[in-house]
């Protein structure tokens, strides 16, 4: 109980701000927060637009049909390296030619 008693004694020694000062500080905090939010939002939007613009310029953003995966180039072979007949990949034909 002495802790609580000592705490209340210390609170009596605190120099509290006046009502006018507390209101001014509160208003300043709210205005500062609002302005900072607006600034950060515009910076974020600007960086986002710049990033999207750079992505559009990137050649990788364009579809590259000539480098597309071609399943007909796959050859299914057994452990001995010989083609296995009867196994196919959808869209691909198996080749039984030996090199």
N, C-alpha and C positions, 0 to 999 in steps of 0.2 A: 504494500500500500504506500510505502514511502516513495516509490517510483512515480506513482500518479500524483502524489502531493508535490513532489519536486518538479514534475512536468508542468503542473498548473502554475507554480511559482515562476518558472522560466517564461511561460507564456505571458505573464503579467509584465515582464521586463521588456518584451518585444516592442519595438517602435513600429506600429502599424501605420500604413499610408492613410492619408485623409480620403474621404469619400470622393472628392473631386479628382484627386490624383489616381485613385483606383479606376474610376470611370475613364479617365484619359488614357491610361495604360491599356485598358480593355479595348477601347475604340481603336487605338493604334495597332494592337495585335490583330484585330479583325480585319482592318484595312490592309495591313501588311500581308496577311495570309491571302486575302482576295487578290491583291496585285501580284504576288508571287505565283499564285495559281494560274492567273491569266498569262503571265510571262512564260511559265513552264509549259503551258498548253500550246502556245504559239511556237515555241522552240521545238516541241515534240512533233507538232504537225509539219513544220518545215523540214525537219530531219527525215520524217516519214516520207514526205513527197520527194525529197532528194534521193532517198534510198530506192524508192519505186522507180524513179527516173533512171537511175543507174542500172537497175535490174532490166528495164526495158531495152537499154543500150547493149546489154550483155548478149554475145552471140549464143550463149547457152540457153537464153530465154526463148529462142526461136526453135521450133521443132526441126529435128535433123532426121529426115526420112531416110537419107542415103546411108546412115549409120544404124538403122533400125535392126533389131534382132531378127535373123533369118533362121527359122527352125530347120529348113532344108539343108543347112550346112552341118547339122549334127549327124554323126554316124555312131550308131550304137554297136559297141564291140564287146566281145567276151574277154576273159582274162588273157587269152592267147593273142588278143589284138585283132581277131577276125570278126567281120560283121556278123551280127546275130539276125537271122531272118525271122520275120513275123512280129518283131517289136517295132513299133512306129511311134513317132511323136506327132501329135495333131498338126496337120499342115505340112508335114515333112515326109519325104519318101526315103526309104533305106536303100543304100547302094550296096551291091554285093561284089563290086569290082575290087580286085586285089591290086595292090601297088607293086 
